[in-house]
């Protein structure tokens, strides 16, 4: 064992039924991490594991305990059932307008336009003028937005763009970015992201909480 590698506690024995389901976990763990655009090191750090231990889980050399599965499910924005390769039968593919409840955070208003627990989240957003336009965000993932109404000021790195209705943008979230309404009336947009590690009220749309990488 390398001197730099932390000593991992022995995983507790799992019930027989869980152990029988675990062979499907290894490739699923690797696929979900890649879908989240996380390196082995970043995912392991967030889950409280060493990169070596997570690598063994992804190659099937070790079986994860239930606490490990719960931690990794939180990191990847999914459920233990999906980690085990189980199909979620009650997840509806259609989201009705009447079921979209508005959420307000940091002056923004957004509506969930997609099913929760997916690797990709879709939102309908109202960006008021003057709200959070000075906040620079950097985090793993990708973002896509489409302007429905008004004008949006999008800053990517050192370059500023003004987007009007019908304009869209697709960018890597590791690029420092700012989003603000360019007009007094605000802007409405569709927003799709893979921001898997942030709670719903601290997405790129909404006020970041203390310690939140967004």
FIRODO-826473 format. One line per 8 residues: number of its first residue (from 1); for each residue y, x, z of N, C-alpha, C. Coordinates in nm, 4 decimals, padded with zeros to 6 digits. Layout:
NUM) Y,X,Z,Y,X,Z,Y,X,Z  ...
END
This chain:
1) -00.1197,00.0847,00.0000,00.0000,00.0000,00.0000,00.1239,00.0877,00.0000  00.2231,00.0539,-00.0793,00.3462,00.1310,-00.0865,00.4225,00.1188,00.0437  00.4880,00.2279,00.0931,00.5638,00.2202,00.2178,00.6742,00.1171,00.2112  00.7258,00.0856,00.0897,00.8382,-00.0074,00.0755,00.7933,-00.1523,00.0781  00.6634,-00.1761,00.0675,00.6151,-00.3141,00.0603,00.5947,-00.3689,00.2005  00.6601,-00.4856,00.2341,00.6420,-00.5421,00.3673,00.5008,-00.5899,00.3889  00.4596,-00.5878,00.5166,00.3258,-00.6327,00.5503,00.3236,-00.7841,00.5482  00.2342,-00.8413,00.4713,00.2246,-00.9859,00.4588,00.1228,-01.0379,00.5598
9) 00.1578,-01.1462,00.6332,00.0586,-01.2052,00.7227,-00.0539,-01.2679,00.6436  -00.1717,-01.2642,00.7014,-00.2868,-01.3223,00.6332,-00.2671,-01.4719,00.6184  -00.2941,-01.5245,00.4985,-00.2784,-01.6676,00.4729,-00.3863,-01.7432,00.5488  -00.3497,-01.8541,00.6161,-00.4501,-01.9324,00.6879,-00.5475,-01.9952,00.5912  -00.6656,-02.0207,00.6425,-00.7681,-02.0813,00.5573,-00.7251,-02.2211,00.5172  -00.7483,-02.2564,00.3929,-00.7117,-02.3870,00.3412,-00.8334,-02.4792,00.3435  -00.8097,-02.6110,00.3532,-00.9217,-02.7051,00.3437,-00.9934,-02.6893,00.2104  -01.1208,-02.7279,00.2069,-01.2022,-02.7087,00.0872,-01.1424,-02.7775,-00.0342
17) -01.0923,-02.9005,-00.0185,-01.0384,-02.9733,-00.1321,-00.9195,-02.9010,-00.1920  -00.8286,-02.8476,-00.1058,-00.7123,-02.7758,-00.1570,-00.7549,-02.6495,-00.2278  -00.8543,-02.5804,-00.1720,-00.8984,-02.4554,-00.2331,-00.9544,-02.4791,-00.3722  -01.0222,-02.5937,-00.3916,-01.0776,-02.6227,-00.5222,-00.9693,-02.6470,-00.6259  -00.8495,-02.6935,-00.5788,-00.7418,-02.7239,-00.6728,-00.6569,-02.6020,-00.7047  -00.6703,-02.4955,-00.6260,-00.5792,-02.3828,-00.6370,-00.5912,-02.2967,-00.7610  -00.7054,-02.2856,-00.8314,-00.7087,-02.2011,-00.9499,-00.6022,-02.2355,-01.0531  -00.5583,-02.3630,-01.0610,-00.4556,-02.4023,-01.1575,-00.3169,-02.3606,-01.1117
25) -00.3022,-02.3187,-00.9873,-00.1703,-02.2882,-00.9329,-00.1123,-02.1619,-00.9950  -00.1944,-02.0578,-01.0150,-00.1431,-01.9286,-01.0602,-00.0620,-01.9390,-01.1902  -00.1183,-01.9925,-01.2991,-00.0381,-02.0032,-01.4215,00.0793,-02.0989,-01.4064  00.0630,-02.2015,-01.3222,00.1718,-02.2976,-01.3014,00.2892,-02.2309,-01.2298  00.2611,-02.1461,-01.1317,00.3668,-02.0739,-01.0616,00.4449,-01.9850,-01.1573  00.3735,-01.9151,-01.2434,00.4399,-01.8255,-01.3391,00.5257,-01.9054,-01.4374  00.4715,-02.0174,-01.4869,00.5442,-02.0990,-01.5849,00.6709,-02.1598,-01.5241  00.6605,-02.2108,-01.4015,00.7770,-02.2716,-01.3380,00.8844,-02.1684,-01.3077
33) 00.8435,-02.0474,-01.2699,00.9440,-01.9420,-01.2437,01.0164,-01.9054,-01.3719  00.9416,-01.8916,-01.4820,01.0048,-01.8572,-01.6093,01.0940,-01.9704,-01.6582  01.0505,-02.0953,-01.6356,01.1321,-02.2095,-01.6742,01.2632,-02.2111,-01.5950  01.2594,-02.1612,-01.4713,01.3789,-02.1548,-01.3884,01.4664,-02.0342,-01.4200  01.4228,-01.9496,-01.5155,01.4961,-01.8283,-01.5535,01.5178,-01.7352,-01.4344  01.4145,-01.7226,-01.3505,01.4212,-01.6356,-01.2335,01.3291,-01.5155,-01.2524  01.3762,-01.3994,-01.2099,01.2896,-01.2825,-01.2088,01.1922,-01.2948,-01.0926  01.0876,-01.2158,-01.0962,00.9904,-01.2152,-00.9866,01.0602,-01.1815,-00.8555
41) 01.1509,-01.0824,-00.8607,01.2207,-01.0383,-00.7403,01.3101,-01.1480,-00.6841  01.3849,-01.2171,-00.7716,01.4771,-01.3210,-00.7256,01.4024,-01.4391,-00.6650  01.2940,-01.4822,-00.7311,01.2163,-01.5952,-00.6796,01.1516,-01.5601,-00.5466  01.0956,-01.4398,-00.5370,01.0299,-01.3977,-00.4126,01.1299,-01.3903,-00.2975  01.2469,-01.3356,-00.3248,01.3492,-01.3228,-00.2201,01.3908,-01.4595,-00.1675  01.4114,-01.5557,-00.2573,01.4550,-01.6889,-00.2166,01.3456,-01.7615,-00.1386  01.2199,-01.7373,-00.1747,01.1084,-01.8028,-00.1072,01.0651,-01.7307,00.0208  01.1250,-01.6149,00.0480,01.0886,-01.5405,00.1680,00.9603,-01.4613,00.1539
49) 00.9251,-01.4236,00.0310,00.8054,-01.3438,00.0044,00.8449,-01.2092,-00.0526  00.7514,-01.1165,-00.0573,00.7742,-00.9917,-00.1277,00.7384,-01.0119,-00.2751  00.8018,-00.9389,-00.3669,00.7644,-00.9508,-00.5081,00.6168,-00.9228,-00.5319  00.5599,-00.8270,-00.4571,00.4177,-00.7950,-00.4747,00.3303,-00.9137,-00.4374  00.3680,-00.9838,-00.3300,00.2868,-01.0974,-00.2869,00.2967,-01.2117,-00.3870  00.4190,-01.2399,-00.4372,00.4337,-01.3453,-00.5364,00.3581,-01.3109,-00.6642  00.3573,-01.1831,-00.7019,00.2833,-01.1405,-00.8203,00.1342,-01.1684,-00.8036  00.0816,-01.1442,-00.6844,-00.0607,-01.1712,-00.6600,-00.0898,-01.3206,-00.6673
57) 00.0059,-01.4030,-00.6203,-00.0126,-01.5481,-00.6298,-00.0156,-01.5923,-00.7757  00.0724,-01.5334,-00.8579,00.0817,-01.5724,-00.9987,-00.0377,-01.5247,-01.0804  -00.1061,-01.4220,-01.0345,-00.2234,-01.3722,-01.1072,-00.3543,-01.4213,-01.0463  -00.3452,-01.5047,-00.9424,-00.4643,-01.5611,-00.8819,-00.5374,-01.4686,-00.7877  -00.4765,-01.3532,-00.7543,-00.5419,-01.2606,-00.6624,-00.5333,-01.3087,-00.5179  -00.4360,-01.3963,-00.4907,-00.4239,-01.4562,-00.3578,-00.4023,-01.6057,-00.3727  -00.4456,-01.6811,-00.2712,-00.4239,-01.8246,-00.2707,-00.3074,-01.8565,-00.1778  -00.2141,-01.9399,-00.2222,-00.0981,-01.9721,-00.1384,-00.1330,-02.0685,-00.0267
65) -00.0692,-02.0499,00.0861,-00.0816,-02.1468,00.1942,00.0118,-02.2632,00.1651  -00.0017,-02.3712,00.2401,00.0845,-02.4876,00.2198,00.2320,-02.4530,00.2428  00.2679,-02.3762,00.3481,00.4094,-02.3392,00.3634,00.4636,-02.2614,00.2427  00.3799,-02.1753,00.1843,00.4237,-02.1021,00.0652,00.4473,-02.1966,-00.0516  00.3562,-02.2949,-00.0702,00.3725,-02.3912,-00.1777,00.5005,-02.4721,-00.1596  00.5289,-02.5116,-00.0360,00.6508,-02.5875,-00.0094,00.7748,-02.5046,-00.0395  00.7722,-02.3765,00.0004,00.8869,-02.2889,-00.0242,00.9089,-02.2680,-00.1738  00.8026,-02.2441,-00.2470,00.8147,-02.2210,-00.3916,00.8549,-02.3487,-00.4647
73) 00.8084,-02.4635,-00.4174,00.8491,-02.5899,-00.4794,00.9990,-02.6102,-00.4646  01.0542,-02.5744,-00.3485,01.1993,-02.5861,-00.3288,01.2743,-02.4917,-00.4214  01.2241,-02.3690,-00.4351,01.2908,-02.2701,-00.5209,01.2942,-02.3186,-00.6658  01.1840,-02.3774,-00.7132,01.1733,-02.4169,-00.8530,01.2194,-02.5603,-00.8780  01.2667,-02.6282,-00.7726,01.3178,-02.7632,-00.7893,01.2124,-02.8632,-00.8302  01.0931,-02.8482,-00.7739,00.9840,-02.9374,-00.8120,00.9084,-02.9812,-00.6873  00.7873,-03.0291,-00.7045,00.7058,-03.0783,-00.5940,00.5773,-02.9975,-00.5851  00.5126,-03.0063,-00.4689,00.3835,-02.9405,-00.4528,00.2821,-02.9990,-00.5506
81) 00.2924,-03.1296,-00.5775,00.2006,-03.1930,-00.6731,00.2101,-03.1278,-00.8098  00.3329,-03.0986,-00.8547,00.3474,-03.0344,-00.9855,00.2962,-02.8910,-00.9811  00.3172,-02.8209,-00.8694,00.2631,-02.6858,-00.8564,00.1110,-02.6867,-00.8687  00.0486,-02.7930,-00.8199,-00.0970,-02.8045,-00.8265,-00.1437,-02.8597,-00.9601  -00.0494,-02.8865,-01.0523,-00.0862,-02.9356,-01.1841,-00.1157,-03.0834,-01.1889  -00.0769,-03.1569,-01.0825,-00.1026,-03.2994,-01.0804,00.0069,-03.3736,-01.1571  -00.0266,-03.4834,-01.2181,00.0680,-03.5655,-01.2926,00.1335,-03.6651,-01.1986  00.2647,-03.6719,-01.2047,00.3384,-03.7691,-01.1231,00.3456,-03.8998,-01.2008
89) 00.2691,-03.9986,-01.1588,00.2552,-04.1214,-01.2364,00.3770,-04.2122,-01.2278  00.4504,-04.2057,-01.1139,00.5580,-04.3020,-01.0936,00.6930,-04.2505,-01.1426  00.6995,-04.1407,-01.2148,00.8255,-04.0893,-01.2654,00.8619,-04.1622,-01.3946  00.9720,-04.2367,-01.3927,01.0124,-04.3168,-01.5066,01.0939,-04.2326,-01.6029  01.0626,-04.2448,-01.7307,01.1342,-04.1679,-01.8320,01.2693,-04.2288,-01.8650  01.2916,-04.3541,-01.8299,01.4155,-04.4245,-01.8645,01.5002,-04.4438,-01.7393  01.6287,-04.4109,-01.7495,01.7233,-04.4321,-01.6404,01.8239,-04.5367,-01.6864  01.8255,-04.6517,-01.6213,01.9145,-04.7595,-01.6585,02.0552,-04.7368,-01.6030
97) 02.1558,-04.7821,-01.6798,02.2949,-04.7633,-01.6383,02.3204,-04.8248,-01.5015  02.2591,-04.9405,-01.4746,02.2813,-05.0086,-01.3474,02.2256,-04.9309,-01.2292  02.1317,-04.8389,-01.2563,02.0696,-04.7610,-01.1483,02.1417,-04.6299,-01.1212  02.2430,-04.5977,-01.2019,02.3158,-04.4715,-01.1839,02.4239,-04.4892,-01.0777  02.3994,-04.4405,-00.9578,02.4960,-04.4499,-00.8490,02.5915,-04.3308,-00.8540  02.7236,-04.3553,-00.8469,02.8174,-04.2421,-00.8509,02.8113,-04.1584,-00.7237  02.8216,-04.0284,-00.7401,02.8296,-03.9345,-00.6285,02.9582,-03.8552,-00.6439  03.0325,-03.8379,-00.5339,03.1586,-03.7649,-00.5386,03.1467,-03.6382,-00.4559
105) 03.1894,-03.5274,-00.5134,03.1851,-03.3982,-00.4441,03.2940,-03.3096,-00.4999  03.3772,-03.2559,-00.4115,03.4819,-03.1631,-00.4524,03.5821,-03.2236,-00.5483  03.5993,-03.3572,-00.5451,03.6918,-03.4225,-00.6352,03.6278,-03.4718,-00.7637  03.5075,-03.4250,-00.7946,03.4367,-03.4666,-00.9159,03.3542,-03.5919,-00.8857  03.3272,-03.6702,-00.9892,03.2360,-03.7834,-00.9778,03.1266,-03.7650,-01.0824  03.0015,-03.7774,-01.0403,02.8936,-03.7645,-01.1374,02.7826,-03.8637,-01.1102  02.7110,-03.8968,-01.2171,02.6009,-03.9916,-01.2144,02.4764,-03.9212,-01.2658  02.3650,-03.9332,-01.1938,02.2388,-03.8769,-01.2407,02.1938,-03.9539,-01.3636
113) 02.1838,-03.8862,-01.4772,02.1434,-03.9503,-01.6023,02.0002,-03.9146,-01.6409  01.9295,-03.8457,-01.5527,01.7914,-03.8067,-01.5779,01.7094,-03.8239,-01.4517  01.5790,-03.8097,-01.4632,01.4897,-03.8261,-01.3496,01.5011,-03.7072,-01.2556  01.4941,-03.7279,-01.1243,01.4973,-03.6168,-01.0294,01.3681,-03.5366,-01.0345  01.3742,-03.4125,-00.9858,01.2547,-03.3297,-00.9781,01.2152,-03.2644,-01.1078  01.2972,-03.2749,-01.2108,01.2686,-03.2104,-01.3385,01.3244,-03.0686,-01.3378  01.2726,-02.9852,-01.4281,01.3259,-02.8503,-01.4424,01.4637,-02.8503,-01.5053  01.5021,-02.9624,-01.5690,01.6321,-02.9755,-01.6328,01.6969,-03.1032,-01.5805
121) 01.8214,-03.0955,-01.5370,01.8917,-03.2100,-01.4830,02.0035,-03.2541,-01.5768  02.0149,-03.3852,-01.5983,02.1176,-03.4413,-01.6859,02.2125,-03.5275,-01.6036  02.3420,-03.5112,-01.6271,02.4442,-03.5824,-01.5521,02.5520,-03.6361,-01.6446  02.6135,-03.7470,-01.6042,02.7370,-03.7934,-01.6659,02.8465,-03.7664,-01.5652  02.9576,-03.7056,-01.6091,03.0539,-03.6495,-01.5152,03.1965,-03.6916,-01.5488  03.2748,-03.7188,-01.4458,03.4201,-03.7317,-01.4620,03.4859,-03.6149,-01.3898  03.5652,-03.5385,-01.4630,03.6364,-03.4228,-01.4079,03.7835,-03.4594,-01.3953  03.8358,-03.4763,-01.2731,03.9776,-03.5087,-01.2579,04.0652,-03.3869,-01.2805
129) 04.1898,-03.4105,-01.3156,04.2827,-03.2999,-01.3391,04.3118,-03.2282,-01.2074  04.3100,-03.0963,-01.2117,04.3470,-03.0162,-01.0952,04.2380,-02.9936,-00.9938  04.1175,-03.0440,-01.0159,04.0087,-03.0278,-00.9183,03.9211,-02.9093,-00.9553  03.9153,-02.8086,-00.8674,03.8228,-02.6955,-00.8767,03.8426,-02.6077,-01.0000  03.9556,-02.6190,-01.0666,03.9758,-02.5397,-01.1870,03.9862,-02.3909,-01.1620  04.0070,-02.3519,-01.0339,04.0206,-02.2096,-01.0030,03.8911,-02.1498,-00.9483  03.7835,-02.2293,-00.9407,03.6572,-02.1797,-00.8854,03.5733,-02.1163,-00.9954  03.5395,-01.9892,-00.9772,03.4537,-01.9181,-01.0724,03.3106,-01.9237,-01.0202
137) 03.2170,-01.9613,-01.1073,03.0781,-01.9749,-01.0651,02.9874,-01.8816,-01.1452  02.8859,-01.8290,-01.0783,02.7842,-01.7446,-01.1411,02.6512,-01.7776,-01.0732  02.5489,-01.8117,-01.1503,02.4196,-01.8469,-01.0933,02.3142,-01.8432,-01.2033  02.1861,-01.8331,-01.1694,02.0815,-01.8333,-01.2723,02.0744,-01.9686,-01.3413  02.0314,-01.9684,-01.4670,02.0092,-02.0926,-01.5386,02.0877,-02.1025,-01.6674  02.0853,-02.2205,-01.7266,02.1607,-02.2499,-01.8479,02.2379,-02.3788,-01.8281  02.3473,-02.3948,-01.9023,02.4252,-02.5176,-01.8965,02.4620,-02.5614,-02.0377  02.4617,-02.6930,-02.0570,02.5064,-02.7534,-02.1830,02.5963,-02.8692,-02.1476
145) 02.7098,-02.8800,-02.2134,02.7988,-02.9921,-02.1874,02.8539,-03.0467,-02.3185  02.8882,-03.1766,-02.3166,02.9385,-03.2465,-02.4338,03.0533,-03.3349,-02.3880  03.1709,-03.3171,-02.4469,03.2894,-03.3906,-02.4036,03.2899,-03.5300,-02.4651  03.2994,-03.6325,-02.3792,03.3053,-03.7711,-02.4234,03.4485,-03.8197,-02.4396  03.5364,-03.7844,-02.3433,03.6748,-03.8311,-02.3433,03.7642,-03.7270,-02.2788  03.8879,-03.7162,-02.3277,03.9811,-03.6195,-02.2727,03.9554,-03.4803,-02.3272  04.0251,-03.3839,-02.2698,04.0080,-03.2444,-02.3100,03.9642,-03.1626,-02.1896  03.8728,-03.0691,-02.2161,03.8148,-02.9860,-02.1105,03.8529,-02.8409,-02.1333
153) 03.8895,-02.7731,-02.0256,03.9182,-02.6302,-02.0337,03.7980,-02.5545,-01.9761  03.7307,-02.4792,-02.0623,03.6120,-02.4028,-02.0236,03.6418,-02.2543,-02.0377  03.6272,-02.1798,-01.9288,03.6480,-02.0357,-01.9313,03.5139,-01.9665,-01.9132  03.4757,-01.8847,-02.0107,03.3512,-01.8077,-02.0056,03.3879,-01.6608,-02.0048  03.3641,-01.5939,-01.8913,03.4066,-01.4547,-01.8806,03.5576,-01.4459,-01.8914  03.6073,-01.3705,-01.9872,03.7512,-01.3546,-02.0070,03.8059,-01.4441,-02.1167  03.7225,-01.5317,-02.1734,03.7645,-01.6142,-02.2865,03.7783,-01.7597,-02.2443  03.8938,-01.8197,-02.2769,03.9202,-01.9597,-02.2440,03.9060,-02.0454,-02.3700
161) 03.8431,-02.1617,-02.3553,03.8242,-02.2553,-02.4652,03.8768,-02.3926,-02.4231  03.9357,-02.4653,-02.5170,03.9731,-02.6044,-02.4944,03.8855,-02.6916,-02.5825  03.8102,-02.7824,-02.5196,03.7151,-02.8678,-02.5908,03.7662,-03.0117,-02.5903  03.7587,-03.0773,-02.7049,03.7963,-03.2167,-02.7177,03.6755,-03.3050,-02.7341  03.6949,-03.4369,-02.7460,03.5824,-03.5293,-02.7625,03.4944,-03.4899,-02.8814  03.3640,-03.4839,-02.8591,03.2695,-03.4440,-02.9622,03.2359,-03.2969,-02.9612  03.3157,-03.2147,-02.8897,03.2864,-03.0719,-02.8785,03.1810,-03.0497,-02.7697  03.1045,-02.9419,-02.7847,03.0020,-02.9099,-02.6855,02.9982,-02.7601,-02.6619
169) 02.9296,-02.7197,-02.5556,02.9126,-02.5783,-02.5233,02.7758,-02.5595,-02.4595  02.7119,-02.4477,-02.4873,02.5802,-02.4138,-02.4331,02.5859,-02.2662,-02.3949  02.5678,-02.2344,-02.2658,02.5874,-02.0968,-02.2221,02.4955,-02.0616,-02.1062  02.4777,-01.9313,-02.0881,02.4006,-01.8755,-01.9776,02.4869,-01.8825,-01.8518  02.4321,-01.9407,-01.7439,02.5107,-01.9597,-01.6221,02.5394,-01.8300,-01.5478  02.4736,-01.7192,-01.5865,02.5078,-01.5898,-01.5268,02.6411,-01.5377,-01.5804  02.6936,-01.6003,-01.6874,02.8274,-01.5685,-01.7348,02.9274,-01.6338,-01.6402  03.0204,-01.5599,-01.5794,03.1196,-01.6224,-01.4914,03.1929,-01.7335,-01.5663
177) 03.1986,-01.8532,-01.5063,03.2557,-01.9664,-01.5780,03.3364,-02.0567,-01.4860  03.4343,-02.1224,-01.5474,03.5172,-02.2210,-01.4795,03.5275,-02.3446,-01.5685  03.5306,-02.4611,-01.5069,03.5419,-02.5874,-01.5794,03.6560,-02.6670,-01.5184  03.7479,-02.7160,-01.6022,03.8606,-02.7943,-01.5524,03.9067,-02.8912,-01.6603  03.9662,-03.0039,-01.6172,04.0244,-03.0995,-01.7114,04.1584,-03.0456,-01.7596  04.1829,-03.0550,-01.8904,04.3075,-03.0039,-01.9477,04.4179,-03.1092,-01.9482  04.3829,-03.2358,-01.9305,04.4809,-03.3443,-01.9348,04.4912,-03.4130,-01.7994  04.6065,-03.4780,-01.7758,04.6293,-03.5483,-01.6496,04.5268,-03.6580,-01.6249
185) 04.4795,-03.7200,-01.7322,04.3836,-03.8286,-01.7171,04.2418,-03.7836,-01.6882  04.2193,-03.6523,-01.6827,04.0853,-03.6014,-01.6569,04.0004,-03.5979,-01.7828  03.8731,-03.5694,-01.7659,03.7805,-03.5614,-01.8793,03.6450,-03.6167,-01.8375  03.5772,-03.6792,-01.9327,03.4415,-03.7293,-01.9110,03.3464,-03.6505,-02.0002  03.2312,-03.6137,-01.9471,03.1369,-03.5347,-02.0247,02.9929,-03.5624,-01.9852  02.9027,-03.5269,-02.0745,02.7603,-03.5194,-02.0434,02.7303,-03.3751,-02.0086  02.6448,-03.3542,-01.9085,02.6198,-03.2194,-01.8578,02.4711,-03.2045,-01.8311  02.4111,-03.1016,-01.8880,02.2688,-03.0723,-01.8660,02.2577,-02.9305,-01.8124
193) 02.1795,-02.9120,-01.7076,02.1699,-02.7789,-01.6467,02.0295,-02.7533,-01.5945  02.0033,-02.6266,-01.5694,01.8770,-02.5856,-01.5071,01.9067,-02.5173,-01.3750  02.0014,-02.5751,-01.2998,02.0458,-02.5164,-01.1740,01.9497,-02.5570,-01.0640  01.8368,-02.4905,-01.0543,01.7271,-02.5403,-00.9731,01.7400,-02.5120,-00.8249  01.8242,-02.4166,-00.7869,01.8245,-02.3760,-00.6475,01.9342,-02.4399,-00.5648  02.0177,-02.5260,-00.6228,02.1283,-02.5843,-00.5491,02.1006,-02.7299,-00.5157  02.1387,-02.7753,-00.3949,02.1239,-02.9168,-00.3626,02.2168,-03.0008,-00.4476  02.1905,-03.1306,-00.4564,02.2630,-03.2177,-00.5491,02.4132,-03.2173,-00.5249
201) 02.4577,-03.2077,-00.3992,02.6004,-03.2134,-00.3715,02.6684,-03.0796,-00.3915  02.5956,-02.9763,-00.4280,02.6572,-02.8442,-00.4480,02.6217,-02.7881,-00.5844  02.6075,-02.8770,-00.6833,02.5821,-02.8331,-00.8192,02.7061,-02.7666,-00.8739  02.6952,-02.7163,-00.9948,02.8127,-02.6612,-01.0605,02.9199,-02.7694,-01.0697  02.8790,-02.8952,-01.0645,02.9717,-03.0073,-01.0593,02.9828,-03.0501,-00.9142  03.0867,-03.0115,-00.8454,03.1011,-03.0466,-00.7052,03.1352,-02.9248,-00.6244  03.1736,-02.9463,-00.4984,03.2206,-02.8358,-00.4158,03.1079,-02.7491,-00.3675  03.1118,-02.6179,-00.3885,03.0081,-02.5294,-00.3380,03.0124,-02.5213,-00.1877
209) 02.8956,-02.5215,-00.1245,02.8879,-02.5070,00.0187,02.8865,-02.3602,00.0538  02.9110,-02.3294,00.1807,02.9138,-02.1903,00.2238,02.7789,-02.1251,00.1987  02.7815,-02.0106,00.1281,02.6592,-01.9382,00.0980,02.5915,-01.9837,-00.0278  02.6451,-02.0888,-00.0919,02.5857,-02.1363,-00.2173,02.6260,-02.0449,-00.3300  02.5293,-01.9923,-00.4113,02.5644,-01.8995,-00.5173,02.6479,-01.9604,-00.6268  02.6570,-02.0963,-00.6343,02.7391,-02.1572,-00.7382,02.8844,-02.1396,-00.7053
END
